Amino acid sequence: MVRPRWKALVGSLGFFLLPLLGAGCRQEQQPVSRNEGAVDPAGSGKSVRLGAVLSLTGPAGTMGGESLNGLKLAIEDINARGKVHLDLRVYDDKTDPNEAAKLIQQVVQVDRVQAIVGPSTSPNCLRTGRLIQDLAVPAMTPTATNAGVTQSGEYMSRVCFIDPFQGEALAQFARKDLGFRSAELIVDKANDYSVGLADSFRSTFKKLGGEIVGEMTYSTGDADFAALIAKAARSEAQVLVIPGWYSDVGLMLRQAGRKWDKFTLLGGDAWDSPQLFELSGGNIHNAYISTHYAVDEPNPRVQGFVNRYIKVYKLKPGGFAALGYDTGLAFEDAILRAKSLTPAAIKDAINSIRGLQGVTGEITLNSNRDAVKPATIVEVLPNGYRFKTRISG
């Protein structure tokens, strides 16, 4: 359930969601037959129907909204190339696992899609993974990083790295690059993403000779962090590790004011959102996160994407947008290699993606259908991100 304070957040997201989704993000579709192996009537190549089930509102609204923005840019490019035509149907799961399950059934049984983009979040993927396997339609999540997401079966894959690797990368950065020996964890106990990332950081940091001096918890949607902030301020740790969603972290940082100035802060890719700066009131100091790319990276592929995104959406793209774009490229690559356009054939081609050049780097899916690629560490400034380093597995 979205708590009352999200009404303000949803409103602030409208400026980029409304032009993207028009009158609404959930559009009821009439039943259609599954288009297996057809050629687009306009001559635009192999035609495949995609169903996007993403979190466009709720606590992860920016995550889904940005990845949809990137996906739509990719589809424009793909359709313009003429070898593949992607027909996209978009639905909002409201960051609700049960809503995601309902919509997955709808896009398969009513819209008769051949493949699915999403869900956005780890909890929603974990809720729908077995359903997707039973429906036998391939789904690729742009942004869900919990290790368990792809363990439901061969029909679930992702273009992002996983939390065990992301946690290792953050721990290596804290211990080796920054030289810290002590850390305190602040974990969202209601969020599989946060718990999984914290577990990985804790394990790796200890192996590298670091010490976890304390752990605190909160729950998604909490509005008052005063007690947590006061307790953390008394910690003897050098670094506070907060693997939560931007929506909660932003409010936490706003309420912390200057009380945490003695610490360095570390977060995961769920901090990577323009809403972080609005929610925090710019109160971000000595902070770094692991994410999927850096907007200031000089790579021509990256800058081409960044410039086009800014032109269309009037915003700098975060890592979720880049992952959405790369999800589109992954479907194009798979469809071009698939033996037919049945869901099973597309699934087989997705699972054999190797060396795909994307905005977030070279993408290869391993035997678990997880993307193998480096993590990018960026410094979080009061109003943006700056590339720091890249850490490989």
Backbone torsions as a table, in degrees:
resi	resn	phi	psi	omega
1	MET	NA	136.5	176.6
2	VAL	-81.8	125.8	-176.3
3	ARG	-78.8	162.9	-173.4
4	PRO	-55.0	-34.2	-176.6
5	ARG	-67.0	-12.6	179.5
6	TRP	-78.2	-13.3	178.6
7	LYS	-60.5	-39.2	179.1
8	ALA	-67.8	-39.3	-179.3
9	LEU	-66.2	-43.5	179.5
10	VAL	-59.6	-40.3	178.5
11	GLY	-62.0	-38.9	-179.1
12	SER	-70.3	-20.6	178.3
13	LEU	-82.0	-16.0	-172.5
14	GLY	-60.0	-28.7	-174.4
15	PHE	-62.9	-23.8	175.2
16	PHE	-112.1	-17.2	179.0
17	LEU	-80.2	-36.8	-175.6
18	LEU	-64.3	-47.1	177.4
19	PRO	-64.6	-24.9	-178.4
20	LEU	-77.3	-40.4	-170.1
21	LEU	-107.9	-4.4	177.7
22	GLY	69.9	-134.7	-173.7
23	ALA	-72.0	-18.3	-179.0
24	GLY	-178.3	155.2	-176.1
25	CYS	-91.7	-13.6	175.1
26	ARG	-112.1	107.6	-180.0
27	GLN	-112.8	121.2	-179.3
28	GLU	-70.2	134.8	-178.1
29	GLN	-112.6	148.1	173.7
30	GLN	-76.8	148.3	177.8
31	PRO	-57.7	138.3	178.4
32	VAL	-134.8	161.2	177.3
33	SER	-81.5	148.1	-179.6
34	ARG	-70.6	127.7	-174.0
35	ASN	-92.5	91.2	-173.0
36	GLU	-103.7	102.7	174.5
37	GLY	89.3	11.0	-178.6
38	ALA	-80.2	162.0	174.3
39	VAL	-105.3	136.2	-178.8
40	ASP	-57.8	134.0	-176.4
41	PRO	-61.4	-23.7	178.1
42	ALA	-81.8	3.5	179.8
43	GLY	81.6	24.0	-174.6
44	SER	-96.1	21.5	174.0
45	GLY	93.8	-163.1	-179.3
46	LYS	-63.6	127.7	-176.0
47	SER	-102.3	127.5	-179.3
48	VAL	-131.9	136.0	179.2
49	ARG	-95.0	121.5	178.5
50	LEU	-107.1	138.8	171.4
51	GLY	-111.1	119.1	179.3
52	ALA	-97.5	115.4	175.5
53	VAL	-113.2	99.1	-170.6
54	LEU	-130.4	160.3	178.0
55	SER	-87.2	98.8	-177.9
56	LEU	-100.5	-15.0	172.6
57	THR	-137.3	172.0	-177.2
58	GLY	90.2	-171.5	-174.1
59	PRO	-57.8	-26.8	-179.3
60	ALA	-110.9	27.9	-176.1
61	GLY	-59.4	-38.8	178.4
62	THR	-67.3	-37.5	179.1
63	MET	-56.8	-52.5	-179.8
64	GLY	-70.5	-39.1	-179.4
65	GLY	-63.4	-44.6	178.8
66	GLU	-65.2	-43.1	-178.7
67	SER	-66.5	-33.3	175.2
68	LEU	-66.8	-41.2	175.0
69	ASN	-54.9	-48.8	180.0
70	GLY	-64.7	-41.0	178.8
71	LEU	-60.6	-42.8	-179.1
72	LYS	-65.1	-36.4	174.7
73	LEU	-63.8	-42.8	179.0
74	ALA	-61.3	-43.0	-178.9
75	ILE	-64.2	-37.7	174.7
76	GLU	-58.3	-46.1	-179.9
77	ASP	-65.7	-43.6	-178.0
78	ILE	-63.3	-48.3	-179.4
79	ASN	-64.5	-33.7	178.6
80	ALA	-67.8	-30.9	178.8
81	ARG	-69.3	-24.5	169.2
82	GLY	87.8	-4.9	-179.2
83	LYS	-89.8	-26.4	179.1
84	VAL	-134.0	138.9	173.6
85	HIS	-119.1	119.1	-179.5
86	LEU	-105.2	124.0	178.5
87	ASP	-105.8	112.0	-169.8
88	LEU	-102.2	130.7	171.9
89	ARG	-114.6	128.4	-170.5
90	VAL	-114.8	134.7	177.8
91	TYR	-137.2	147.6	-179.1
92	ASP	-103.2	118.0	177.3
93	ASP	-88.8	2.2	173.8
94	LYS	59.6	24.8	-176.9
95	THR	58.5	32.2	-177.1
96	ASP	-119.1	117.8	-177.4
97	PRO	-57.2	-38.9	-179.7
98	ASN	-70.0	-38.3	175.3
99	GLU	-63.9	-38.8	177.7
100	ALA	-60.4	-43.1	179.6
101	ALA	-62.9	-42.1	179.0
102	LYS	-62.4	-42.3	-177.6
103	LEU	-73.0	-33.7	175.4
104	ILE	-59.2	-45.2	177.8
105	GLN	-61.6	-39.8	-178.4
106	GLN	-65.2	-46.9	-176.1
107	VAL	-66.7	-28.6	179.3
108	VAL	-82.8	-48.5	-171.1
109	GLN	-85.5	-26.1	179.7
110	VAL	-103.7	-54.1	-179.4
111	ASP	-76.3	-19.1	177.5
112	ARG	57.0	45.8	179.5
113	VAL	-70.3	157.7	176.8
114	GLN	-95.9	-14.6	179.6
115	ALA	-161.1	159.9	-174.7
116	ILE	-126.1	136.8	168.7
117	VAL	-100.7	120.5	179.7
118	GLY	118.4	-170.4	-7.6
119	PRO	-67.2	175.4	-174.7
120	SER	-78.9	-44.9	-169.0
121	THR	-102.3	158.1	177.7
122	SER	-61.8	-46.8	178.2
123	PRO	-57.8	-39.6	-179.9
124	ASN	-69.7	-36.2	176.9
125	CYS	-68.5	-41.2	179.3
126	LEU	-64.5	-34.1	178.3
127	ARG	-70.8	-33.8	-172.1
128	THR	-104.0	-5.0	-174.0
129	GLY	-57.9	-47.7	-179.6
130	ARG	-66.9	-36.7	177.0
131	LEU	-62.1	-45.0	178.6
132	ILE	-60.6	-42.2	177.8
133	GLN	-61.9	-43.1	-179.2
134	ASP	-67.7	-34.9	179.0
135	LEU	-76.6	-16.6	176.4
136	ALA	58.4	46.0	173.3
137	VAL	-126.5	127.2	-174.7
138	PRO	-67.5	138.2	176.2
139	ALA	-126.3	136.5	175.9
140	MET	-124.6	118.9	177.3
141	THR	-88.2	133.4	175.8
142	PRO	-72.9	-30.3	-160.5
143	THR	-134.3	-4.6	-176.9
144	ALA	-83.6	118.0	-169.8
145	THR	-108.1	-5.4	179.0
146	ASN	-60.3	137.3	-174.0
147	ALA	-59.8	-30.7	-176.3
148	GLY	-76.1	-8.9	-173.5
149	VAL	-56.7	-43.9	-175.2
150	THR	-92.6	4.3	-177.5
151	GLN	-80.6	-2.6	179.4
152	SER	-75.2	-19.5	179.1
153	GLY	147.3	179.0	-169.9
154	GLU	-72.1	-7.6	-180.0
155	TYR	-89.5	-1.7	-179.8
156	MET	-114.3	130.4	179.0
157	SER	-143.5	178.2	179.1
158	ARG	-154.6	157.6	176.2
159	VAL	-102.1	-4.7	179.8
160	CYS	-97.9	160.4	173.7
161	PHE	-72.7	174.4	-175.7
162	ILE	-107.5	161.8	-175.7
163	ASP	-61.6	-38.9	176.9
164	PRO	-55.9	-40.4	177.9
165	PHE	-72.0	-41.7	-179.8
166	GLN	-63.0	-41.1	177.3
167	GLY	-64.3	-40.6	176.2
168	GLU	-61.1	-43.4	-179.1
169	ALA	-62.8	-42.7	178.6
170	LEU	-65.0	-40.3	179.4
171	ALA	-66.0	-42.0	176.9
172	GLN	-61.6	-42.8	179.8
173	PHE	-63.3	-44.4	-179.3
174	ALA	-64.5	-42.9	-173.6
175	ARG	-83.5	-46.4	-173.4
176	LYS	-89.9	-45.0	-176.1
177	ASP	-80.1	-43.9	-178.5
178	LEU	-93.2	-16.7	176.2
179	GLY	75.6	21.0	-177.7
180	PHE	-81.5	146.1	179.9
181	ARG	-112.2	-14.7	-175.2
182	SER	-133.8	140.3	-178.4
183	ALA	-142.2	150.8	172.6
184	GLU	-119.5	135.0	-179.9
185	LEU	-99.4	136.0	174.0
186	ILE	-123.4	105.6	-164.4
187	VAL	-117.8	137.3	172.2
188	ASP	-80.1	101.8	-174.2
189	LYS	-69.1	-15.0	-179.1
190	ALA	-94.5	5.1	-172.0
191	ASN	-124.9	116.1	-179.7
192	ASP	-58.0	-36.2	178.2
193	TYR	-59.5	-51.0	-176.6
194	SER	-64.3	-44.4	-179.5
195	VAL	-63.1	-45.1	-178.7
196	GLY	-65.1	-41.8	179.6
197	LEU	-66.7	-39.8	178.0
198	ALA	-64.1	-42.0	178.8
199	ASP	-58.5	-44.6	-178.6
200	SER	-67.1	-44.1	178.2
201	PHE	-59.8	-48.1	-177.4
202	ARG	-56.4	-49.4	-177.6
203	SER	-61.9	-48.0	-177.3
204	THR	-69.4	-41.9	-179.0
205	PHE	-60.0	-41.4	177.9
206	LYS	-65.6	-41.9	179.3
207	LYS	-61.1	-31.0	-179.1
208	LEU	-86.6	6.4	176.8
209	GLY	94.6	6.9	177.9
210	GLY	-86.5	168.0	-179.0
211	GLU	-126.2	132.7	171.6
212	ILE	-90.3	109.0	-172.5
213	VAL	-88.6	-10.4	179.0
214	GLY	-176.7	160.6	177.6
215	GLU	-141.7	136.6	176.0
216	MET	-129.2	158.0	-179.2
217	THR	-131.6	157.5	170.7
218	TYR	-145.4	-177.4	179.6
219	SER	-129.8	145.5	178.1
220	THR	-48.0	129.2	178.0
221	GLY	93.1	-4.4	175.6
222	ASP	-58.0	143.4	-177.5
223	ALA	-110.2	-23.2	-175.6
224	ASP	-118.7	111.3	-177.8
225	PHE	-107.8	15.9	-172.4
226	ALA	-58.4	-47.5	-177.8
227	ALA	-65.4	-42.6	178.7
228	LEU	-61.9	-45.1	-178.4
229	ILE	-62.0	-43.5	-179.3
230	ALA	-65.0	-42.0	179.9
231	LYS	-66.1	-43.7	180.0
232	ALA	-64.1	-35.0	-178.7
233	ALA	-61.4	-23.4	179.8
234	ARG	-89.4	-1.6	-176.8
235	SER	-67.2	149.5	175.9
236	GLU	-92.4	5.6	-178.9
237	ALA	-69.5	154.7	173.6
238	GLN	-86.6	-27.4	-175.2
239	VAL	-135.9	137.4	171.7
240	LEU	-100.3	124.8	-179.7
241	VAL	-106.0	118.0	-174.0
242	ILE	-125.7	86.1	-177.3
243	PRO	-85.7	63.3	-178.2
244	GLY	-117.4	178.3	176.4
245	TRP	-75.8	149.0	-180.0
246	TYR	-52.0	-34.1	-174.7
247	SER	-63.5	-43.1	177.8
248	ASP	-80.4	-41.1	-177.5
249	VAL	-63.4	-39.7	179.7
250	GLY	-58.7	-47.4	178.4
251	LEU	-65.0	-38.7	178.8
252	MET	-60.5	-45.4	-179.1
253	LEU	-67.8	-37.5	177.5
254	ARG	-60.4	-45.2	-178.3
255	GLN	-72.1	-27.2	179.8
256	ALA	-69.4	-27.1	-178.2
257	GLY	56.9	-126.6	179.9
258	ARG	-101.6	13.1	-175.2
259	LYS	-70.7	-19.1	-178.9
260	TRP	-107.7	18.1	-174.8
261	ASP	-62.3	-23.4	-178.3
262	LYS	-76.7	-13.0	-177.1
263	PHE	-99.1	155.3	158.8
264	THR	-92.4	140.3	-179.2
265	LEU	-107.9	139.2	176.1
266	LEU	-125.3	140.6	176.6
267	GLY	-142.5	173.3	178.5
268	GLY	-99.4	-168.4	-175.0
269	ASP	-67.5	-17.6	178.7
270	ALA	-72.4	-5.8	169.6
271	TRP	-79.0	-17.7	-167.4
272	ASP	-77.2	83.0	-177.6
273	SER	-155.7	140.9	173.9
274	PRO	-59.0	-27.5	-179.1
275	GLN	-67.4	-20.5	178.2
276	LEU	-58.0	-42.0	-175.6
277	PHE	-72.5	-37.7	177.7
278	GLU	-67.3	-46.1	-177.1
279	LEU	-68.0	-34.8	-178.1
280	SER	-82.3	-10.5	-176.1
281	GLY	65.1	25.6	-178.4
282	GLY	76.3	7.8	-177.6
283	ASN	-86.0	69.7	-179.6
284	ILE	-130.0	122.1	-176.7
285	HIS	-139.6	139.4	175.1
286	ASN	52.0	52.5	-174.5
287	ALA	-125.4	144.2	177.0
288	TYR	-138.5	149.2	175.3
289	ILE	-135.5	156.9	168.2
290	SER	-91.8	136.1	179.8
291	THR	-150.4	-164.9	-166.3
292	HIS	-105.1	-18.0	175.2
293	TYR	-167.4	170.9	177.9
294	ALA	-120.0	130.5	-175.8
295	VAL	-64.5	-22.4	-179.9
296	ASP	-98.6	10.4	177.7
297	GLU	-65.6	132.1	-173.9
298	PRO	-75.7	-5.6	179.2
299	ASN	-50.1	127.0	-178.2
300	PRO	-57.5	-35.5	178.5
301	ARG	-63.2	-42.4	179.5
302	VAL	-66.0	-48.6	-176.8
303	GLN	-67.4	-31.5	174.3
304	GLY	-62.5	-43.1	177.4
305	PHE	-65.8	-46.2	-178.1
306	VAL	-59.4	-47.0	-177.1
307	ASN	-64.3	-40.5	179.8
308	ARG	-68.2	-41.6	179.6
309	TYR	-61.5	-45.2	179.4
310	ILE	-61.5	-40.0	-179.5
311	LYS	-62.9	-40.1	-176.3
312	VAL	-81.3	-46.1	-170.5
313	TYR	-106.4	-5.2	178.4
314	LYS	62.3	26.2	179.1
315	LEU	-140.9	152.8	171.1
316	LYS	-75.8	137.3	-178.5
317	PRO	-80.4	133.8	172.8
318	GLY	-85.4	-175.0	-179.1
319	GLY	-63.0	-32.3	179.8
320	PHE	-65.3	-38.2	177.9
321	ALA	-64.0	-42.7	178.8
322	ALA	-63.7	-39.1	177.9
323	LEU	-66.6	-36.3	175.8
324	GLY	-62.4	-42.5	177.5
325	TYR	-62.1	-45.3	-178.8
326	ASP	-66.5	-28.4	175.3
327	THR	-63.7	-41.6	175.3
328	GLY	-60.6	-43.8	178.6
329	LEU	-62.6	-37.1	179.9
330	ALA	-65.2	-40.7	176.9
331	PHE	-65.9	-41.0	177.7
332	GLU	-59.5	-47.9	-179.6
333	ASP	-58.9	-44.7	-178.1
334	ALA	-67.6	-43.0	-177.9
335	ILE	-64.5	-39.0	178.8
336	LEU	-63.7	-31.3	-177.9
337	ARG	-95.5	-13.0	-175.0
338	ALA	-64.5	142.9	-179.9
339	LYS	-70.0	-26.4	173.0
340	SER	-153.5	-179.1	179.9
341	LEU	-104.8	26.2	169.9
342	THR	-73.4	154.1	177.2
343	PRO	-55.9	-38.6	-179.8
344	ALA	-64.2	-41.9	-179.9
345	ALA	-68.8	-39.4	177.1
346	ILE	-64.3	-40.1	177.1
347	LYS	-58.5	-46.5	-179.8
348	ASP	-61.1	-39.3	-179.2
349	ALA	-71.0	-38.7	176.1
350	ILE	-59.1	-45.4	-174.1
351	ASN	-71.3	-8.1	177.4
352	SER	-109.8	20.1	177.4
353	ILE	-64.9	127.0	-179.7
354	ARG	-138.4	127.9	172.5
355	GLY	63.4	30.9	178.7
356	LEU	-73.2	126.3	-178.8
357	GLN	-84.6	111.9	-179.1
358	GLY	-122.0	178.0	177.2
359	VAL	-65.1	-34.5	-178.0
360	THR	-89.7	9.4	178.1
361	GLY	118.4	-172.1	178.6
362	GLU	-80.1	126.9	-172.5
363	ILE	-110.0	122.6	172.2
364	THR	-128.7	130.1	176.2
365	LEU	-89.9	130.6	179.3
366	ASN	-85.4	-170.1	-176.3
367	SER	-65.9	-19.3	176.3
368	ASN	-92.5	2.7	-179.9
369	ARG	67.6	29.6	174.0
370	ASP	-101.7	143.1	179.5
371	ALA	-74.1	131.5	176.9
372	VAL	-103.4	113.2	-179.2
373	LYS	-167.2	165.4	-177.9
374	PRO	-70.5	161.4	169.6
375	ALA	-99.1	141.0	176.8
376	THR	-100.3	130.6	175.0
377	ILE	-101.2	125.2	177.2
378	VAL	-121.9	148.4	172.3
379	GLU	-82.5	135.3	179.0
380	VAL	-96.3	114.4	178.2
381	LEU	-95.4	170.1	-178.2
382	PRO	-58.9	-21.4	-177.5
383	ASN	-138.0	21.5	179.5
384	GLY	170.9	-171.1	-175.5
385	TYR	-122.6	150.3	178.5
386	ARG	-135.6	130.0	-177.8
387	PHE	-58.1	135.7	179.0
388	LYS	-116.1	-58.1	-179.2
389	THR	-162.7	174.3	176.8
390	ARG	-128.8	136.5	-177.0
391	ILE	-122.0	123.9	-179.9
392	SER	-97.7	159.4	-179.7
393	GLY	-74.5	NA	NA
